[in-house]
Amino acid sequence: MSNENEDRKITTNELLANYSHAIQSGLDNGTAYIKSFNVLNETQDTQELLSAAVKLTSFQLDTDFVTFPHKFSDEDIQLVFLERLLTLSGIENELVISNPEHVQKLLCKFSELGDKTFTFSRSSKNPDGFFFGPTMMNRPLFYVNLKAKELMFHGSSLIEYFVVDLEGIKTDEIKSALQVMVKAAQILKESFGFKIDFNVLDSVNGEFYAFASGDLPDSIMDELFVKSAENHFILMSAQNGGASLTLDDKTEVTVYDAGDASRPKWGATIHDQDQKESWLCLLLDYPFIKEWYLRNQKQLEILSNQFIFG
C-alpha cells in the first residue's frame, strides 16, 4: 500500500487545478501590486504615500506562471515617491519627472537646472537603500532608505557637482535646486520622523563641520588669511588657535580646533542672522573661500557616512 502511494502519479485534473491555482495566485499578486501602485499615484495622504512606496520597493511582481514584461523599477518608485511628496507638500513643478512616456528608468529635472537629468540607483550594500544623483555621473548626492527612515547627504559629491561641475551656472539657480532637496529632507524629518544628516547643507548656526584631516597645517590657515585680505575681509584670531572671518551681512565663519593636543579636531562653524548659510552655500557665495577649499580639499573635506558612501 505504501509503495502504491509513493508511485501515485498526478492526475490530469489535479495538474490543471494546480495550474489554475498558480495562475490565479500570480494574478492576485499583480492585483496587490496595482492596489499599492494606485495609492502611490493617487493618494492625498502623505502617510499612505510612504507606506505604498515601502510596499512597492522590492515587491516581487513576477511569479513562475505570471510575468509582467513592462514594469517600473524600484528606483522609479523612489522617484515617483519624491515627486509626489513634494507636490502634496505644496512644492510643485520644482522637481518633475521628465520622461513619463517611458515605463522603465524614470528621470527627473530641477526647474532651475535646464535639461540636466537625475535619477535613483540602488545601493550595492543595502537593497532597501538608494542613491540620488545626476544621470550617467558618479555623484551620489544623497542616500535614502524609506523602510529604515533615513536620509543622508553626501558632502563631497554635493560640492563636486554643484560647485565644480556646475561652475558658470547662476548661484541662485543652483541654490534653488539645493533647496528642493533640503525641503524634501525636512518634510521627511518633520512628517515621518526620518533621521537626516544634512552634512554640508546644514544651515543651523553653530553646526560644526569637521575637517577630514583632524589636524590642520599652519600653511592652510595662512593661505586663508592672505585670500581674505585680498578680498577685503579680515581674518581675526580666535580661541584654540583658530580664526574668525566676518563676511557680508554679519555672517561669521570660525575655523578652530574642537579637540585637544593629543587628538586635534579642526573644523568650522557658521553664524548668520537668518540661518540660511550652509558650508556649501558659503563656497558658492564666496569664490575666494571656494578656491581655498578646493586647493586644500584633501584636508578640508567635510566627511560623510563612510559605510554608506565609502
C-alpha positions in Angstrom: 0.0 0.0 0.0 2.8 2.3 0.9 4.5 1.7 -2.4 1.3 2.5 -4.3 1.1 5.9 -2.6 4.7 6.7 -3.4 4.3 5.7 -7.0 1.0 7.5 -7.5 1.1 10.0 -10.4 -0.8 13.3 -10.5 -4.0 13.1 -12.5 -4.8 15.4 -15.4 -7.5 17.1 -13.2 -5.0 17.8 -10.4 -2.5 19.1 -12.9 -5.0 21.6 -14.4 -6.2 22.6 -10.9 -2.6 23.3 -9.8 -2.0 25.3 -13.0 -5.2 27.3 -12.4 -4.2 28.0 -8.8 -0.7 29.1 -9.8 -2.2 31.5 -12.5 -4.7 32.9 -10.0 -2.0 33.4 -7.4 0.1 35.3 -9.9 -2.8 37.5 -10.9 -3.7 38.1 -7.2 -0.1 39.2 -6.7 -0.4 41.6 -9.6 -3.7 43.0 -8.1 -2.0 43.6 -4.8 0.8 45.5 -6.7 -1.7 47.6 -8.6 -3.5 48.5 -5.4 -0.4 49.8 -3.8 0.7 51.5 -7.1 -2.6 53.3 -7.3 -2.2 54.6 -3.8 1.3 55.8 -4.7 -0.1 57.6 -7.7 -3.4 59.0 -6.4 -3.4 59.3 -2.6 -3.6 62.7 -1.0 -2.3 61.4 2.3 1.5 61.5 2.8 1.4 58.6 5.4 -0.3 56.4 2.8 2.2 57.6 0.2 5.2 56.5 2.3 3.5 53.1 3.1 2.8 52.4 -0.5 6.3 53.3 -1.6 7.8 51.0 1.1 5.5 48.1 0.0 6.4 48.6 -3.7 10.1 48.7 -3.1 11.5 45.1 -3.6 8.0 43.9 -4.4 8.3 40.6 -6.3 5.8 41.2 -9.1 6.6 38.3 -11.4 5.8 34.7 -10.4 6.7 31.4 -12.1 3.4 31.4 -14.1 2.7 35.1 -14.5 5.2 37.7 -15.6 4.8 41.4 -16.5 7.1 42.5 -19.3 6.6 46.2 -18.6 7.0 47.4 -15.0 8.5 50.2 -13.0 11.8 49.5 -11.2 12.4 50.1 -7.5 14.5 53.1 -8.5 11.5 54.5 -10.3 9.3 54.0 -7.2 11.7 56.2 -5.2 11.5 59.0 -7.8 7.7 58.8 -8.0 7.5 59.0 -4.2 9.8 62.0 -4.1 7.9 63.9 -6.8 4.5 63.2 -5.2 5.8 64.0 -1.7 6.9 67.4 -2.8 3.6 68.0 -4.7 1.5 67.0 -1.7 3.6 69.4 0.4 2.8 72.3 -1.9 6.2 72.3 -3.7 5.0 71.9 -7.3 7.0 71.9 -10.6 10.4 72.4 -8.9 11.3 68.7 -9.5 9.4 66.9 -12.2 9.7 63.5 -13.9 11.0 64.4 -17.3 10.2 61.2 -19.3 6.8 59.9 -18.2 6.3 58.2 -21.6 8.9 55.6 -20.6 7.9 52.7 -18.3 11.4 51.9 -17.3 14.2 54.2 -15.8 12.4 57.4 -15.0 14.4 60.6 -14.9 13.7 63.9 -13.3 14.7 67.6 -13.7 15.0 70.5 -11.4 13.2 73.5 -12.8 16.2 75.8 -12.4 18.8 73.5 -14.0 17.6 73.2 -17.5 17.9 69.8 -19.3 20.1 68.2 -16.6 18.5 64.9 -15.5 18.7 63.0 -12.3 17.7 59.5 -11.2 18.0 56.9 -8.4 20.3 53.9 -8.3 20.2 51.0 -5.8 22.9 50.7 -3.1 25.1 47.6 -3.5 25.2 47.3 0.3 21.5 47.5 1.2 18.7 46.5 -1.2 16.4 49.0 0.6 18.8 51.9 0.1 19.0 54.2 -3.0 21.3 57.0 -4.2 20.0 60.1 -5.9 22.3 61.8 -8.4 22.8 63.2 -11.9 22.3 60.7 -14.7 25.4 59.0 -16.0 27.7 60.5 -13.4 29.2 59.0 -10.3 27.8 61.8 -8.0 25.6 60.3 -5.2 24.1 63.5 -3.8 22.1 61.8 -1.1 21.1 58.3 0.1 17.6 57.4 1.2 16.1 54.3 2.8 12.4 54.7 3.1 12.0 51.5 5.2 14.6 52.5 7.7 13.5 56.1 7.6 16.9 57.7 7.0 18.4 60.2 4.5 22.0 61.2 4.3 23.5 63.9 2.1 27.0 63.3 0.6 29.0 66.4 1.2 31.9 65.5 -1.2 29.5 64.8 -4.2 27.4 67.8 -3.5 30.4 70.1 -3.7 31.9 68.3 -6.7 28.7 68.6 -8.6 27.1 71.9 -7.6 30.3 73.9 -7.0 32.7 72.3 -9.6 30.7 70.6 -12.3 28.0 73.4 -12.5 30.5 76.3 -12.4 29.2 79.0 -14.6 25.5 78.5 -13.7 23.9 81.3 -11.7 24.3 80.8 -7.9 20.6 81.5 -7.3 19.6 78.7 -9.7 21.9 76.2 -8.0 20.6 77.2 -4.6 17.0 76.7 -5.8 17.8 73.1 -6.8 19.6 72.5 -3.5 16.6 74.0 -1.6 14.3 71.4 -3.2 16.4 68.6 -1.7 16.6 70.3 1.7 12.8 70.8 1.7 12.2 67.2 0.9 14.5 66.1 3.7 12.8 68.5 6.1 9.4 67.1 5.2 10.6 63.5 5.8 12.0 64.5 9.2 9.0 66.5 10.4 6.2 64.3 9.0 7.7 60.8 9.3 10.5 61.1 11.9 13.3 60.4 9.4 16.8 60.6 10.7 18.5 63.2 8.4 22.2 64.0 8.0 22.3 67.4 6.2 26.1 67.4 6.1 27.3 70.4 4.1 23.7 71.6 3.6 23.1 72.1 7.4 22.5 75.8 7.9 21.8 75.7 11.7 24.0 78.2 13.5 26.8 76.6 15.3 26.8 73.3 13.3 30.4 72.0 13.4 31.7 71.0 10.1 34.6 68.6 11.0 37.5 68.6 8.5 38.8 65.2 7.2 42.4 65.7 8.3 41.7 66.3 12.0 44.9 68.4 12.3 45.4 71.5 10.1 48.8 72.8 9.0 49.6 76.4 9.6 50.1 76.9 5.9 46.4 76.3 5.2 45.4 78.9 7.7 48.0 81.3 6.3 46.6 80.9 2.9 43.1 81.7 4.1 44.5 84.8 5.8 46.0 86.0 2.5 43.0 85.3 0.4 40.7 87.0 2.9 42.9 90.1 2.8 43.0 90.1 -1.0 39.2 90.2 -0.9 39.0 92.9 1.7 38.0 90.7 4.6 40.0 90.5 7.8 40.7 87.1 9.4 40.9 87.6 13.2 42.5 85.3 15.8 40.0 83.2 17.7 40.1 80.6 20.5 42.0 77.3 20.3 44.4 78.7 17.8 41.7 79.3 15.3 40.5 82.3 13.3 37.2 84.1 12.7 36.1 85.8 9.5 33.2 88.3 9.3 31.6 88.3 5.8 28.7 90.2 4.3 25.5 90.7 6.4 27.4 89.9 9.5 27.9 86.3 8.5 30.7 84.9 10.7 32.8 81.9 9.9 35.1 80.5 12.6 37.8 77.9 11.9 39.1 76.2 15.1 40.3 73.1 16.8 37.5 71.5 18.8 39.8 68.7 20.0 42.8 68.7 22.2 46.6 68.4 21.8 46.6 64.6 21.6 43.6 64.4 19.3 43.1 67.6 17.2 39.7 68.1 15.6 39.7 71.1 13.3 36.6 72.3 11.6 34.4 75.3 11.1 31.1 76.9 12.2 28.9 79.5 10.5 26.7 82.0 12.2 24.3 84.2 10.2 21.1 86.1 11.1 18.7 84.0 9.1 20.4 80.6 9.5 20.5 80.1 5.7 24.2 79.9 5.1 25.5 76.3 4.9 29.0 75.3 4.1 28.0 74.5 0.5 26.3 77.9 0.1 29.4 79.6 1.6 31.5 78.1 -1.2 29.0 79.3 -3.8 28.8 82.8 -2.3 32.5 83.5 -1.8 34.8 82.4 -4.7 38.0 83.0 -2.6 36.7 80.6 0.1 35.8 78.1 -2.7 39.3 78.4 -4.1 40.9 77.9 -0.7 38.7 74.8 0.0 39.3 73.1 -3.4 43.0 73.8 -3.2 43.2 72.0 0.2 40.2 69.7 -0.3 42.1 66.6 1.0 42.5 68.2 4.4 39.3 70.3 4.4 36.8 67.8 3.1 33.6 67.5 5.2 33.2 63.8 5.9 30.0 61.9 5.2 28.9 58.5 6.4 31.8 56.3 5.3 29.9 53.0 5.4 27.1 54.3 3.1 29.2 56.3 0.7 32.6 54.6 1.1 
